[in-house]
Amino acid sequence: MCCADADLERELEARTGRAWSVKSAPLAHPDGSPYQCHPDRTGRPRGTQSVTLAVAGTDTRFDVHPLTSPPWGPRRYALCTADRAFCTTHLSSGMRNDDRQKGAPYRRTQLRELLKLGADVVGGDLNLMPRAAAIAYKGRNECDPRNRWTYVTRKRKID
């Protein structure tokens, strides 16, 4: 467990009074080096971009599943509990520096791979537009009862 995972686990346990298991899967550049987050507003580094899953309970086992990633972009993963009750990920954004081909084929492939894992609950930063969101929601319910977009500009997306 990395120190950030241990810190989060301690914080969750202190706030809730129950045990937690936490695991992170850091994104990496094609050469294997850590994929750093953009600096904060003051220019300070914020660490390595990761997907993190926290589950109430002790000794939860986790598995990291590589997702098909663009050869020029960060390696992306799905992080799941070993029983695949829960999975989280951060799919390619569809931006030029990440999934620069028309139709964001890597994000679409990653979504198919994530859903193929068969998790009961899927979450994370899915970067989905309305058409792709319909595929992700087939046979599933939205956890947010407000049923709204999480990010709205010229293009809407669901995270």
C-alpha positions as CSV (number, residue, x, y, z in Angstrom):
1,M,0.0,0.0,0.0
2,C,1.4,3.4,-0.9
3,C,1.5,6.2,1.7
4,A,-1.4,8.1,0.0
5,D,-3.5,4.9,0.2
6,A,-2.6,4.5,3.9
7,D,-3.4,8.2,4.6
8,L,-6.8,7.9,2.9
9,E,-7.6,4.6,4.7
10,R,-6.7,6.2,8.1
11,E,-8.9,9.3,7.3
12,L,-11.9,7.2,6.3
13,E,-11.6,5.1,9.4
14,A,-11.3,8.1,11.6
15,R,-14.4,9.8,10.0
16,T,-16.6,6.7,9.8
17,G,-15.5,4.6,12.8
18,R,-15.2,1.5,10.6
19,A,-12.4,-0.4,8.8
20,W,-11.6,0.4,5.2
21,S,-9.4,-1.1,2.4
22,V,-7.9,1.3,-0.1
23,K,-5.9,0.6,-3.3
24,S,-4.6,2.9,-6.1
25,A,-3.4,2.1,-9.6
26,P,-1.2,4.9,-10.9
27,L,-1.4,5.9,-14.6
28,A,2.0,5.7,-16.4
29,H,3.5,7.1,-19.6
30,P,4.3,4.5,-22.3
31,D,7.9,4.3,-21.0
32,G,6.6,3.3,-17.6
33,S,7.3,6.6,-15.8
34,P,4.5,8.0,-13.5
35,Y,1.9,10.2,-15.3
36,Q,1.9,13.3,-13.2
37,C,-1.2,15.4,-12.4
38,H,-1.2,19.0,-13.6
39,P,0.1,21.4,-11.0
40,D,-2.4,23.1,-8.7
41,R,-3.4,26.8,-9.2
42,T,-0.3,27.9,-7.3
43,G,2.0,25.7,-9.5
44,R,2.7,23.1,-6.8
45,P,2.8,19.4,-7.9
46,R,-0.1,17.2,-7.1
47,G,1.5,13.8,-7.5
48,T,0.8,10.9,-9.8
49,Q,-2.6,10.6,-11.5
50,S,-4.2,7.4,-10.3
51,V,-7.5,5.6,-10.0
52,T,-8.4,4.7,-6.4
53,L,-10.9,2.4,-4.9
54,A,-12.0,2.4,-1.2
55,V,-14.1,-0.3,0.2
56,A,-15.6,-0.6,3.7
57,G,-14.1,-3.6,5.4
58,T,-10.7,-5.2,6.1
59,D,-8.4,-7.3,3.9
60,T,-10.3,-6.6,0.7
61,R,-8.2,-7.9,-2.2
62,F,-7.9,-5.8,-5.4
63,D,-7.0,-6.6,-9.0
64,V,-5.6,-4.2,-11.6
65,H,-6.7,-4.8,-15.1
66,P,-4.8,-3.1,-18.0
67,L,-7.0,-1.4,-20.5
68,T,-6.1,-0.8,-24.2
69,S,-4.4,2.6,-24.3
70,P,-3.1,4.8,-27.1
71,P,0.6,4.1,-27.7
72,W,1.4,7.8,-27.2
73,G,-0.8,8.3,-24.1
74,P,-1.0,7.2,-20.5
75,R,-1.5,3.5,-19.7
76,R,-4.9,3.2,-18.2
77,Y,-6.3,0.6,-15.9
78,A,-9.5,-0.7,-14.3
79,L,-9.1,-1.2,-10.5
80,C,-11.5,-3.8,-9.1
81,T,-12.2,-5.7,-6.0
82,A,-11.0,-9.3,-6.6
83,D,-14.7,-10.5,-6.5
84,R,-15.5,-7.7,-9.1
85,A,-18.2,-6.3,-6.9
86,F,-16.7,-2.8,-7.6
87,C,-14.6,-1.4,-10.4
88,T,-13.3,2.1,-11.1
89,T,-11.3,3.6,-13.9
90,H,-10.3,6.8,-15.7
91,L,-11.0,6.3,-19.4
92,S,-9.2,8.2,-22.2
93,S,-10.6,11.7,-22.5
94,G,-11.0,11.8,-26.3
95,M,-8.8,14.9,-26.4
96,R,-6.1,15.3,-29.0
97,N,-3.3,14.5,-26.6
98,D,-5.0,11.3,-25.3
99,D,-7.3,9.7,-27.9
100,R,-6.8,11.8,-30.9
101,Q,-8.5,9.6,-33.5
102,K,-12.0,10.4,-34.8
103,G,-14.6,8.8,-32.6
104,A,-12.3,8.3,-29.6
105,P,-11.7,4.6,-30.4
106,Y,-9.5,4.0,-27.4
107,R,-12.1,5.3,-25.0
108,R,-14.8,3.1,-26.6
109,T,-12.5,0.0,-26.4
110,Q,-11.7,0.8,-22.8
111,L,-15.4,1.1,-22.0
112,R,-16.1,-2.3,-23.6
113,E,-13.2,-3.9,-21.7
114,L,-14.4,-2.3,-18.4
115,L,-18.0,-3.6,-18.9
116,K,-16.7,-7.1,-19.9
117,L,-15.1,-7.4,-16.4
118,G,-18.7,-7.8,-15.2
119,A,-18.5,-5.7,-12.1
120,D,-21.7,-5.1,-10.1
121,V,-20.9,-1.4,-9.6
122,V,-18.8,0.6,-12.1
123,G,-17.6,4.1,-11.5
124,G,-14.8,6.6,-12.1
125,D,-14.0,9.2,-14.6
126,L,-15.6,7.6,-17.7
127,N,-15.5,10.7,-19.9
128,L,-18.6,9.6,-21.7
129,M,-20.7,11.5,-24.2
130,P,-24.4,10.8,-24.5
131,R,-24.3,8.1,-27.1
132,A,-21.5,6.1,-25.3
133,A,-23.3,6.7,-22.0
134,A,-26.3,4.7,-23.2
135,I,-24.0,1.7,-23.7
136,A,-22.6,2.0,-20.2
137,Y,-26.0,2.3,-18.6
138,K,-27.7,-0.6,-20.4
139,G,-29.0,-2.8,-17.6
140,R,-27.6,-0.5,-14.9
141,N,-28.9,2.2,-12.7
142,E,-27.3,5.6,-12.0
143,C,-26.1,6.2,-8.5
144,D,-26.8,9.9,-8.7
145,P,-30.5,10.4,-8.2
146,R,-30.3,13.8,-9.8
147,N,-29.7,12.2,-13.2
148,R,-27.6,15.1,-14.5
149,W,-24.4,15.7,-16.5
150,T,-21.3,16.1,-14.3
151,Y,-19.7,18.5,-16.7
152,V,-21.4,20.8,-19.2
153,T,-19.8,23.0,-21.8
154,R,-20.2,22.8,-25.5
155,K,-20.0,19.1,-25.1
156,R,-21.8,17.2,-22.3
157,K,-20.2,14.2,-20.5
158,I,-20.9,11.9,-17.7
159,D,-18.0,11.1,-15.3
